[in-house]
Amino acid sequence: MVKGVSLSLAIAVSALLLSNVLGFNAILLALVFGIVLGNAFKLPEYFNLGIKTASGRFLEVAIILMAFSIDYGSFLKLGWETIIIVIVTISAVLLMTLWLGKKMNCPSSAGLLVGFGTAICGSAAIAALAPSVSKDKSDIGISMAVVNLYGLLGMILIPFITQDWLTDVQNSILVGASLHSVGNVAGAGFAMNDAIGEMAVTVKLGRVALLTPALLIFGHFTAKKSASHKTNKLNLPWYLLTFIVISILVSIFPFPEEILSYSKKGSNFLLATAMAAIGLKVSFKTLLNSGKKGLVFGAILFAVQLSIIMGLMLVLAT
């Protein structure tokens, strides 16, 4: 485990040092370095456990520390327009998933999982829905790979494309309402500026809060008719629950500036390390060979999602 963690840490430290020289976001640099290294060299198997730990546990702790920078009051300040955009976008993507899955004849469980992960919160949503719809474990792997790939691409590309021509609020809504995981949202948002990052994560929490009703409603439409069918109970990941608790406490009670400052620095470092580890495991060759239809399916849904958000922002004049 030590070798994989050490490699991820080394990439993160390199990215942090170069970011000071180049003036480029360290989190995105760490991700790019990881992708380049992971695809250029075949890493020995003994790196895998450490890389998995860095991309999993490190990211979870980074998200928890990020909670110290979140104020739930900012969600109310975003206004009713943002809430409408989030709800309408999720509903549209889920409906599109059901319709497109039939039109494309996409493998049922893989298509459903890709759509649900795209609409709500990436891998966590896929994990929550999978037990009730998935028969083949490879479909879970393909769907997670597809969703994380487009989340990573969105995290890299959106800041470059929209930063100069959308307002901070619009960028926050676009990032928070579209990208697939909290890590993606944080990476893209904070790459632009701290205000966008904090607002985007708050918007993302709104999507996460809709995971329970979305799971129940979507599960109703996708469940096969069976006398033995039962709806699985939803269990949010422990780090999201901890994130919510801490962010509520921070919103209510004043915390020392030292704690807020160190938690932010720690979150950025751990997030860079996690992104480096995630990048090391992004294999475009394997993904293309095993999930070409899933890639097309995910790309269409992601494009539709972005288009709906942009259209709603224009209509509602956000």
N, C-alpha and C positions, 0 to 999 in steps of 0.2 A: 504493500500500500504506500510505503514511504516514497518510492520512486515516482509513482504517478502523481502524487500530491506535490512532490518537489518540482517535477517538470512543470506542472500548472502554475506553481508559485513563481518559478523562474521566468516563465512567459509573462506573468502579470507584472513582476518587478521590472522586466525589460520594457513593457508597455508603459508603465508609470514613469520610468526615467525618460523614455523617448517622447512621451506626451509633453513633458516640461520643455523639451527642446523644440519639438515640432508644433506645439500648441494644438495638438489633436487629442480628442477624448481617449483616455487610457482604456476604458471599457471596450470601446470599439476596436482599438488597436490590439488588445489582448485577444479578442475574438478572431480578428483577421490573422494574427500570428498563429493562433491555434489551428485554424482551418488550413493555412498554408503548410504548416509543419505536419499536421495529421495526414494530409493528402500526398505530401512529398515523400514521406518515409513511413514504412510499415513498422509500427511500434511493437516491441515484444509483448507477449501476453501479461507479463508481470506488472506492466504499467496500468492495466485495466482497472484493478480494484481502487487504486489511488485516484485515477481520473474520474471514476464513478463517484467516489467520495467528494472530490473537489467540485464536480458539476452538480452534485445533489445536496449534501449537507452544507457545503460552503454557501451555496446559493440560498438555502433556507435561512441560515443565520444572517446572511446579508439582507434578506428581506425583513427579518425581524428587527435588525438594527435600523433599517430604513424607516420603520414605523415611528421612530422618534422625531422624524422630520415631517410627519403627516398631521394635518389638522382637518378634522371632519367638517369643520365649519366652512372650509373652502368648497365642499361639494354643494352646499346650499347657495354659496355665492355664485356658482356657475350658472344657476338659474334653471327654470323648468325646461328650457330648450334642450339642455344637455341630457336631462332625464328622458325626454321624448326620443332624442336621437339614439340613446343606448337601447331603449326598449324596442323601438321600431326596427333598428338594425339587427338585433338578436332575433327577433321574430321573423324578419325577412330572410335571413341566412338559414334559419332552421327550415323554413318552408321551401326555400330553394334547394336545400339538401335533399328533402324528400322527393321533390320533382325531378331534379337533375340526376339523382341516383337511378331512377327508373329510365330516364332518357338515355343515359350513358351506359346503362347496364353495369354500373360499377359494383364490384363485390359488396353485398349488402352491409355487412358489419364494418368493413373498412371505410366505405363511403359515409355511413352514418357517424362513425367515430371522427372522421376528418371534419365533417360538417359541424358536429357538436363542439369539437375542440376549437374550431375556427370561431364559432359564435360566442363561446363563453370564456374559457380561460385555459386553453391549451391542454397540456398533459393531464392536469388535475381533472378537467372535465372528461377527458377520454377515460381516465381510470375510474371515474365515478359511473360512467355509462356502460363501460365494457362488460361487466358481469352479466348484464341483462340482455345484451344484443350480440356479443361476440362468441363465435364457436371456435375460430382459429386464432391461436395466439399470435401467429405471424401477422394477422390483420391489425392487431393492437400495435405491433412493432412498426408496421408500415404507416399506420395513421399517425403515430407519435412522431415518426421521422418526417413525414410530410408536413405536419403542423409546425414542428420545430424548425424545419428548413425555411418555410415562408415567414415564420416569426423572426428568424435570424436575418433573412433578406430584408424584411420590412424594417427591422431595427437599424440596419445599415443604410438603406436607401432613403427612407422617409426623411430623416434629418437633412440630407443633402438636397432633396428635391423641394421640400416645402418650407424650410426654415426662413428663407428670404421673402416669400410672397404670401404666407399665411400669418395671421396674428398669433400671439402666444396662446390665447384661449382656443383658437381654431386648431393649432398644432396639438394642444393638450387633448382636445376632444378626438382628433383624428388618431393620435397615437393610443390614447387610453381606450377608445372604443373599437380599435381594429386589431392591434397586435395581440399575440396569442398567449403570452405568459406575463406575469408580473416582471420577470427579469427582462423580457423584451421591451416592455413599456418603460421600465426604468432606464434601460440602456439607451433607447432612442430619445426619451424625454430629457434626461440629464445631459445627453450629448449636445442638446441645443442650449438649454440653460436650466438653472435650478428651479425657477418658477414653473417652467413647462413640465419638468420632471415631477414635481410635487403634485401639480394639478392633474397630470396624466395618470399618475398612480391612484389618485383619488377617484378619477373616472373609472379606472380599471376595477377598483373595489366595488363600484356600482354594478359592474358586470358579474363579479364574483358573487355578490349578494343575490343575484338572480339565478344562481346555479341550481338551487333547490327547486323553485317552481319550474324552471326550464327542464330539469331532469324528469320531473313528474309528468309534465305535459308532453314532452318529446317522447318519453318512455311509453306513454299511453298510445301514441300514434305508431310507434315502431314495434311494440310488443306483439309477439305472435299469440294468437288465440289458443289458450291452453288452460285447462282447469287447474293445473298445478302452478301457473305463473303467479309470481308474487313480486311486488315492487320492492327493490332493494333500498334500504335506508341509506341516506346520504351522510357521509362522514367527511367533513372538510379536513384537509391536511393540518397537522398540528401547528406548522409554522404560520399558516394563514390565520388560524384561531389566535395564536399568540400575537401576530401582527395587529389584528383587530383590537385585542385587549389593550396592548401598549398604546396604540394610536388613540384610543378612547381616553386612557389615563392622561396622555400628554395633552389632549384637547381640553381636559377638565382642570388638571393640576399643573402649576408651573414647575418645570424641571430646571436644574442648574445648567448654565450655558456650557460648562465643561462636558457634561454628559452628552448634550446634544451635539457638541462639536466632535467628540471622540467617536460617538456612534456613527456619525456621518462619514468620518474618515475610515472607520472600520468597515462600514457597509461598502464604500467605494472599492476598498482593497479586496474584500472577499468577493464582490461582484465581478471585478476584473479577473480574479483567479477562477471563478466559476465559468466565466465566459471563455477563458483560455481552454479549460477542460472540455467544455461543450464543443468548441471548435475542433479540438483534437479528434472527436468522435464523429464529425460530420463527413461521411463518405458519400460523395456524389455518385461514384461508380456503382456502389451497392444499391443505393436508392433508386437509380435509374433502371437497374436490372430487375429489381424486385417489385417496384411500385410505379410503373410508368403511368398507368391509368389513375392511380391515386394522386400522382403529381399534377396531372391535368385537372383532375377533379378539384384538388385543393387550390390550384391557381385560379380557376374560374370563380370559386367561392370567395377567395380573398379579393379578387378584382371586383366582384359584385359588392362585397362588404365595403370596400373603400369608396366605390361609386355612390352607394347609398348614403354613406356618411357625408361625403362632399356635397351631394345633392340636398340633403337635409340641412346642412349648414348654410347653404345658399338660400333655401326657402325660408328658414327661420332667422336668417340674418344674424348669425352668431358672431 
